[in-house]
Amino acid sequence: MYQLLSLFSDAVYLYTTLLVIYALLSWFPGAYDSAFGRFLSKICEPYLSIFDRVKLHFGPVDFTILFAVIVLQLASQTIIRIVLFLVN
Protein backbone atom coordinates (compact mmCIF):
# COMPACT_ATOMS: atom_id res chain seq x y z
CA MET A 1 0.00 0.00 0.00
CA TYR A 2 2.83 2.37 0.88
CA GLN A 3 4.48 1.77 -2.48
CA LEU A 4 1.23 2.67 -4.22
CA LEU A 5 0.98 5.88 -2.20
CA SER A 6 4.59 6.66 -3.04
CA LEU A 7 3.86 6.13 -6.73
CA PHE A 8 0.80 8.38 -6.46
CA SER A 9 2.87 11.07 -4.71
CA ASP A 10 5.57 10.84 -7.39
CA ALA A 11 2.97 11.17 -10.15
CA VAL A 12 1.50 14.27 -8.52
CA TYR A 13 5.01 15.74 -8.18
CA LEU A 14 5.72 15.04 -11.86
CA TYR A 15 2.43 16.62 -12.95
CA THR A 16 3.11 19.65 -10.75
CA THR A 17 6.51 20.02 -12.39
CA LEU A 18 4.90 19.84 -15.84
CA LEU A 19 2.42 22.56 -14.83
CA VAL A 20 5.27 24.81 -13.69
CA ILE A 21 7.16 24.22 -16.94
CA TYR A 22 3.95 24.97 -18.86
CA ALA A 23 3.66 28.27 -16.99
CA LEU A 24 7.29 29.14 -17.68
CA LEU A 25 6.77 28.59 -21.42
CA SER A 26 4.71 31.78 -21.45
CA TRP A 27 7.94 33.73 -20.98
CA PHE A 28 9.27 32.59 -24.35
CA PRO A 29 7.59 33.77 -27.57
CA GLY A 30 6.36 30.87 -29.68
CA ALA A 31 7.18 28.25 -27.06
CA TYR A 32 3.63 26.90 -27.06
CA ASP A 33 3.94 26.31 -30.83
CA SER A 34 6.94 24.01 -30.45
CA ALA A 35 6.52 20.24 -30.27
CA PHE A 36 7.26 20.27 -26.54
CA GLY A 37 4.82 23.14 -26.00
CA ARG A 38 2.05 21.31 -27.85
CA PHE A 39 2.78 18.17 -25.82
CA LEU A 40 2.52 20.10 -22.56
CA SER A 41 -0.66 21.81 -23.76
CA LYS A 42 -2.31 18.44 -24.37
CA ILE A 43 -1.35 17.29 -20.89
CA CYS A 44 -1.92 20.46 -18.85
CA GLU A 45 -4.85 22.27 -20.45
CA PRO A 46 -7.56 19.71 -19.57
CA TYR A 47 -6.76 20.12 -15.87
CA LEU A 48 -6.30 23.89 -16.13
CA SER A 49 -9.63 24.28 -17.94
CA ILE A 50 -11.37 23.30 -14.69
CA PHE A 51 -10.16 26.60 -13.20
CA ASP A 52 -11.09 28.84 -16.15
CA ARG A 53 -14.33 29.89 -14.46
CA VAL A 54 -12.41 31.27 -11.48
CA LYS A 55 -11.29 34.77 -12.39
CA LEU A 56 -7.66 34.83 -11.30
CA HIS A 57 -6.40 37.46 -13.75
CA PHE A 58 -5.03 40.56 -12.11
CA GLY A 59 -3.86 42.90 -14.80
CA PRO A 60 -1.47 41.06 -17.11
CA VAL A 61 -0.73 38.38 -14.51
CA ASP A 62 -2.68 35.12 -14.45
CA PHE A 63 -2.61 33.12 -11.22
CA THR A 64 -4.68 30.22 -12.57
CA ILE A 65 -1.74 27.81 -12.74
CA LEU A 66 -0.61 28.72 -9.22
CA PHE A 67 -4.13 28.08 -7.92
CA ALA A 68 -4.31 24.80 -9.85
CA VAL A 69 -0.99 23.64 -8.37
CA ILE A 70 -2.12 24.52 -4.84
CA VAL A 71 -5.41 22.64 -5.30
CA LEU A 72 -3.58 19.63 -6.76
CA GLN A 73 -1.13 19.51 -3.85
CA LEU A 74 -3.84 19.92 -1.21
CA ALA A 75 -6.03 17.26 -2.81
CA SER A 76 -3.19 14.76 -3.11
CA GLN A 77 -2.06 15.29 0.48
CA THR A 78 -5.65 14.90 1.67
CA ILE A 79 -6.06 11.66 -0.27
CA ILE A 80 -2.79 10.29 1.10
CA ARG A 81 -3.76 11.17 4.68
CA ILE A 82 -7.20 9.59 4.31
CA VAL A 83 -5.75 6.38 2.87
CA LEU A 84 -3.10 6.19 5.59
CA PHE A 85 -5.78 6.75 8.23
CA LEU A 86 -7.94 3.97 6.78
CA VAL A 87 -5.02 1.54 6.50
CA ASN A 88 -3.77 2.05 10.05
C-alpha positions as CSV (number, residue, x, y, z in Angstrom):
1,M,0.0,0.0,0.0
2,Y,2.8,2.4,0.9
3,Q,4.5,1.8,-2.5
4,L,1.2,2.7,-4.2
5,L,1.0,5.9,-2.2
6,S,4.6,6.7,-3.0
7,L,3.9,6.1,-6.7
8,F,0.8,8.4,-6.5
9,S,2.9,11.1,-4.7
10,D,5.6,10.8,-7.4
11,A,3.0,11.2,-10.2
12,V,1.5,14.3,-8.5
13,Y,5.0,15.7,-8.2
14,L,5.7,15.0,-11.9
15,Y,2.4,16.6,-13.0
16,T,3.1,19.7,-10.8
17,T,6.5,20.0,-12.4
18,L,4.9,19.8,-15.8
19,L,2.4,22.6,-14.8
20,V,5.3,24.8,-13.7
21,I,7.2,24.2,-16.9
22,Y,3.9,25.0,-18.9
23,A,3.7,28.3,-17.0
24,L,7.3,29.1,-17.7
25,L,6.8,28.6,-21.4
26,S,4.7,31.8,-21.5
27,W,7.9,33.7,-21.0
28,F,9.3,32.6,-24.4
29,P,7.6,33.8,-27.6
30,G,6.4,30.9,-29.7
31,A,7.2,28.2,-27.1
32,Y,3.6,26.9,-27.1
33,D,3.9,26.3,-30.8
34,S,6.9,24.0,-30.5
35,A,6.5,20.2,-30.3
36,F,7.3,20.3,-26.5
37,G,4.8,23.1,-26.0
38,R,2.0,21.3,-27.9
39,F,2.8,18.2,-25.8
40,L,2.5,20.1,-22.6
41,S,-0.7,21.8,-23.8
42,K,-2.3,18.4,-24.4
43,I,-1.4,17.3,-20.9
44,C,-1.9,20.5,-18.8
45,E,-4.9,22.3,-20.5
46,P,-7.6,19.7,-19.6
47,Y,-6.8,20.1,-15.9
48,L,-6.3,23.9,-16.1
49,S,-9.6,24.3,-17.9
50,I,-11.4,23.3,-14.7
51,F,-10.2,26.6,-13.2
52,D,-11.1,28.8,-16.1
53,R,-14.3,29.9,-14.5
54,V,-12.4,31.3,-11.5
55,K,-11.3,34.8,-12.4
56,L,-7.7,34.8,-11.3
57,H,-6.4,37.5,-13.8
58,F,-5.0,40.6,-12.1
59,G,-3.9,42.9,-14.8
60,P,-1.5,41.1,-17.1
61,V,-0.7,38.4,-14.5
62,D,-2.7,35.1,-14.4
63,F,-2.6,33.1,-11.2
64,T,-4.7,30.2,-12.6
65,I,-1.7,27.8,-12.7
66,L,-0.6,28.7,-9.2
67,F,-4.1,28.1,-7.9
68,A,-4.3,24.8,-9.8
69,V,-1.0,23.6,-8.4
70,I,-2.1,24.5,-4.8
71,V,-5.4,22.6,-5.3
72,L,-3.6,19.6,-6.8
73,Q,-1.1,19.5,-3.9
74,L,-3.8,19.9,-1.2
75,A,-6.0,17.3,-2.8
76,S,-3.2,14.8,-3.1
77,Q,-2.1,15.3,0.5
78,T,-5.6,14.9,1.7
79,I,-6.1,11.7,-0.3
80,I,-2.8,10.3,1.1
81,R,-3.8,11.2,4.7
82,I,-7.2,9.6,4.3
83,V,-5.8,6.4,2.9
84,L,-3.1,6.2,5.6
85,F,-5.8,6.7,8.2
86,L,-7.9,4.0,6.8
87,V,-5.0,1.5,6.5
88,N,-3.8,2.1,10.1
